[in-house]
Amino acid sequence: MKIVVCIKQVPDTAGGVKFNPDGTLDRAAMLAIMNPDDKAGLEAALRIKDADPENVTVTALTMGLPKADAVLREAMAMGADDGLLITDRVLGGADTWATSSTIAGALKNMEYDLIITGRQAIDGDTAQVGPQIAEHLGLPVISYAREIQVEGDSVIVKRQFDDGYMMVKTKMPCLITALAELNDPRYMTPGGIFDAFAKEITVWGRDKLDVDDSNIGLKGSPTKIAKASDKVAKGKGTVVTPDSPQEAADAIAAALAEKNII
């Protein structure tokens, strides 16, 4: 069984964000981490491998700058068998459509039974890339995975909702998008770190991708950024001027009850 896990190197927002003049993120100038939802998806794949190590392989795939090989080495240090970096100057500035087209263009030249992505990336929060990859490849997709179980040539997934869940079963190949709450990802081990840095990461450029030029990079991105800022405007909210502490407490309690918080 071959599992491909799509991971993304995202800005560590705790260190602040920076933008290019065109409104895109200046990723080269920012500290980066593995996207949390993607890390949960990687852990899910590694647990499937743990249950059948002789017959399961896990490949970590990412698209980004050359420095994104660090997130692939982290994945291998956790237990992934190998890593594939998709990087090329012509791929820069991609929106979700161009990103999913590019990744699907790589997957068309790979063998896989199961593709796992994170639900969404913390630098965009669109939750679009995973389902779009599935659409490009003509695969069934199960999103918002809270539990994943392999049963023969099928997967059974518990899809999480705000007020409940749904159990879904489908044949492989398929694509699953994972929630960060899916599991607690394992730590890298010292031996895994040494092995990861001793391995060679496969690097693919534009020439290795089965995708049309009109669907890649900034020029192939139908989404255009009008304005970007790290300053989030906050609404004024509701202003209440009670006459006594008791009236203030009653107003707060009523507002919370109206939102079903209490």
N, C-alpha and C positions, 0 to 999 in steps of 0.2 A: 504494500500500500504506500502510495506516494502522496505526501501532504506538502502543500506549498502555503506558507504563512506570509502574507503581505504585511510588512511593518513599515513604520514611518519615523524618521528622525524629526522631531518637532521642537520648537523653541521652548526652553525652560522659562515659562512666564514669570517665575519668581525672580529672574534676573533682568526683567524688563524686555520690551520688544523694540525693534528698530525697523524702519521702512525705507525702501528705495524711492526715488523721485516719482516712479510710475505707480506707486501705491502698493506694490508687492512687498512681501516681507524680505528684509535683508538677512537671509539665513546665515550667510557667511560671517556676519558680525555678532551672532548670538550664540549663547550656550545652548546645547541641545540634549534631549533625552529621548528614550524610546516612548512612543505614544502609549499611554496606559491601557486603552482598549486593545491595542495590538499586542501588548505584552501578555494580556490575559488570553488572547487567541493563541499566542505562541505556547504558553503554558498548557493549554488544552491539547495542542498537538503533541507536546512532549509527553503528556500523560498517556495519550493513545500509544505513543511509541514505547513508553515504559511497560505497557501491558503486553506488547509483542515486539520486542526489540529486534528480532531476527527478520521481521517482515515489514517493518514500517520505517520509512525515512522521512525526515523533515528538512525542507529547504526554506530558508528565510530569504525573502525578496524585498528589495526596497528600490525606490526611485529617488534620486536626489543628487546633491553635489558629491564630488569625490570623497569628501570627509564623512559622508554617510556610511562609509565602510565600517565606521566605529560601531554603529548600531547593529550591523551584521555580525561583527565579532562578539558583541555582547550576546546576541542570540545564539551563536555557536558555543560561547562559554557556558550558556545555560543548558545546552544539549542539542541544538540543531546540528544536522550533519554537514551542511554547507550553506553558503550564502551567495546570492546573485545581486549585484549592483547594476542598476540601469542608470547611466549618466551620460549626458551629452549636452553641449551648449545649446543646441537647437530645441531641447526639451524644457528650457527654463521658462518660468512664468506661467506654467500650465494651471488651468482651473480644474475643476473636478472632471469635466468632460475629457479634456486633453490628457489628464493624468490617468483616468480609467482606460482610455483608448490606448495609451502607451503601455500600461501594465498588461492589458489584454493582448496587445501585440507581442509582448514577450511570452506570455503564457501559451499562446498559440504554437510556440516553438518548444514547449516543454511537455513532459509527461506528468500527469497528476490524476489523483482520484478525488482528492478533497482540497479545496482552497478555503483558507480561513483568513478573514480580515477583521480589524477592529470595527466596532459600530461607527465610530467617527473619530476624527483627529482633533485634539484640543486647540490647534491653530486655525481651524476652520469651522468645526462643529456642524458640518453639512449633512453627514451620514449618507452621502451620495456615492462615493467612489466604489464601495463594495458592491452594492446592487447594480451599479453601472457596469462593472467588470463582468458580472454574471450575464447581464443583458448582451454585452458585446460578444460573449462566448456562447450564448444560447443555453445557459445552465440554470437549473432551479436554484433559488436563493432562499435561505432561512435567516432572517435578521433577528437581532436582539436576543442572542442565545445566552441563557443563564445556566444551562446544562447541556452537555454533548455526550452522546453514547453511540459507539459504533456497533452495529449488529449485522455481521456478514457483509453484504455489499450495500448496506443502507446505513443511514445515520438517523438517530432519534434526538430531537432537540426540544428543549423546554424554552419557549419564547416568553420573555418577561414583559408584562404590561404594568401600568400604574395600579390597576385594580385586580390583577389576576395573572394567569399564564395560559399558554396553549401548548400542547404536545404535538409536534409535527414530525413525520417520518418521510424520508425520500430516498431514492436510489442515488448512488454516486455514479458519475461525478456530479458534484454540486458545490455551492459556495455558502459559507456561513459567516455572518458578522457577529462578533463577540462583544459582550458587555464587560466593562472592567470588573464588575461584581461576579463574573463567572468563576473566579478562583483567586487564590493568593499565589502569584508567580514565585517561583523558586529563585534563590540567589545564585549568582555565578560561583563556581568553586575555583580554588587556586589552580588545580590541575586543568580545569576547563578553560581558564584564562590563558594558560600557557599553550594548550593545544589550539585554541582559537587563533592566537597570534602566529602560530606555526603554519596554519593552513593558508592556502591561497584562495582569495575571493575571486569569483568569476565576475568579470566586468563586461557588460554589453553596451554598445553605443547604438546610434540610430540604425546602422546597417544590419543589426541583428533583430530588428523589430518588424513584425508583420502588421504594419499600420500605414495609413495614407498620410502624406505630409500635411494635408489640410486639417488633420485632427491632432496635431502635436504642438507643444510649446505655446508661447503667448499668442502667436498668430492664429493658432487653431483653437483658441479659447473663446467661446461665445460670451462668457461672463466678463464684463469690463468693470473695473473698480473705479467708481466716481470719486471716492474719498476714503482714506484710511487714517485711523488715529488710535493711539493707545489710551486716549481719554474717553471714558464712557459717560455720556450725559445721563444724569439721573432726573427723574420727574420730581415735581414739587411734592406730590403725595397729597394726602388728605390732612387738613389742618383743623383741629378741634380745640376749642377754648372752653373748657369746663369751668364751672363756678366753685367746685370743691374737689378734693382728692377722691371722694367716693364716686362723683360723676365721671372723673377721668378713668377710674378703674372700670366702671360700668361700660364706658365707651370702648375701651380696649377689649374687654371681654366680649362685647357685642360684635365687634369687628372680627375677632378671631372665630367666634361661633358662626358668623356668616360665611367664612371661608372653610368651615368644617375642620378647623385646626383644633378646636376644643368642643 
